[in-house]
Amino acid sequence: MNDISLIKELGLNEVSRRTHIEAEHLGYIADKNFEKLVRLNVKGFIKILERELNIDFSQWMSEYEAFMSERNQKNEHKSISVSPKISAYTADGKHSNTGVKLLGLALVAVLAGVIYVLNEGNHLSNVLNIFEDKNKSVTYTGAVAVQQAAKNLNEAKQESKNATNDENLYAIKNLEPILPTEENASATLAMPEVNLSVNTDKNETAQTNKEENITQNQEQNTSSDASKEIKQANDDKIWHLTASTKEIKIVPRKKTWLGVINLDENKKRSVDTTNSFTIEIGKKQLAVTGHGNINLEIDGQTIKFSDDRPKRFLIEKDKVSLLTYDEFVALNKGKSW
């Protein structure tokens, strides 16, 4: 799998162009400068880089999370305790003596009140007896009124019940048979049409599944035939061209970024593609891919590369050469792209 050094190999500016992440932030990620990344959307950046560059950031994320955990623990221990000096809680002999005196006076007042209440007990009992007699009178009067109201209510209910029974008897005598409506009849006739629609949908679904299976079998057969023509790339680093060779093709097996530099005219072109890319022979050119999951087609021969690191080529009139990173930079006047 790719490691984080791929960011520096491609160059911060090029990775920034492809991922829309600022080059400064990419530098923090490549250098593991976690302190600078604390206030940034680190997880979002990592997802973009994993998707665009196919880099495994699991080890990097483990280190970042360990750093954040340690930093949070330090922040939790940094607490300041302030103990304000409040005069109300400060010991003072003068204020203490005043409080004791006030408490004593309050107790004396309470005792005097209790004694007064006990002495006036007879007077209170007389007052209570008066209220008790009045309550008995009110209770008796209230009971009579309630009984009269209940009697009137029962009579009203009985009259209402008799009137309702008379109305029901009249309605039964005038009741007519109810015939089925046109809506019920039409609903009964519409039921078979629903069943036909369901059967039609099932037939269409079965036909669609059958066509998809045929298409998948055709694609598998085509892929099987093509794999027989592919030759695995060995230790060869130079492929010689015949005089009749007009072009070569770089065919990515998954979406990749591809750039071509015309060294004679100092012109560049690049593209993100999943399709084959044709390069004409006759000019001295450099080519670089975002990853190594590609096929190189030369004179009807297919060379397969199967690693994730970028591939760099020098394309001349009579040959195609596989370059290292240093060789590519030297030919490109010290630039990675």
Steps between C-alpha positions, in 0.01 A plus 500: 500500500605863455656682791492866589822570305288495183380853587855633481580295189214654305564843651281701737374731224395212275322315783332829598376543142352152493346498850424874548677487839737790573867417446582633848261251663638217284846588631376466859356156416818380325720623790258366766478847654198409712509823704424706186217263401305525828252762373466354147263241354764228506268203446346665195846566349608138562188359329567713192867396484413131542247523218709702253851359568408153631720547810450297820482752788410250776841525673499879459151530654605280796787738578274806460232359733765412762626859483148644540425269795818606681428867427144476637624338822745785556225758450274325753767527775549873437234635739517802729327508839415839649401525866358852553516651843145584610454711811177319593698178561791667684516444878446816701452507879270806502261365236496159669387647836222699331365186333482312831301782659247509216453123518430521875236770452327292232477197732350712780234638264402148385461376859281799591275429202455134598402595856244753377338243270468247782335757731247594234401136432146534635425803285618316188281197575192724521579655163545153344161386633330796330657409164402133545132589547503718191662224292232250607227739388663559164551125445133420567376776269741388225383137520135597447589712197703217344216249538253736332739564208555125449125439488449771234786357292355147499163630384664690211694187393184288497316750279793515254516118484129471418533758220796311349312168498209661313736637233667156454164328450406755233832451319462119497153522344626725219825307437562406133737230370842628388609399152871458400645820352667545163835565673495153663421337165780683319747407778409131456564518124835678542667226707612272210678797334726540808600134484585531130721803571689311771558204267625733225750663739630158606553395136686823421723457808586141403584609143726781632687261733554261210648775280732613784629142545576475126688833507706394803596170331610688187717739706661209687580322171651818354712556812619137488608532133685826563695360796662242271673777300642685806864444591609562857774768532824342621837670551493661155546876508545570129268399215631556146266624228484396137523746213127458432395592855292817493364510855485328837208474743475523878187317619403554868320213672335752732462878495832683514666833434734496196740773388717538188787750453635587153870564570564649154225762526483518884122443498294304751160335493319290762170322547304293755371198310398137503544462122810419295734793429689516169848657470644560154857394420747744343558750780700470820238485776460415868190325637393447863198322652334544839529128582651185351186300425537549124573313176755627246416403140793503252486344150212268594676389820342578839725547804316485833611694811347403834617733779353822635802728457503753215661389172727732301611446140735663249356466148744539209493419128639149535426394859298544819691503831371451856644776724563539871384810684851654498546430128163659422580813704841534334348486150224744605749768613468425871119493514282205604238613246 
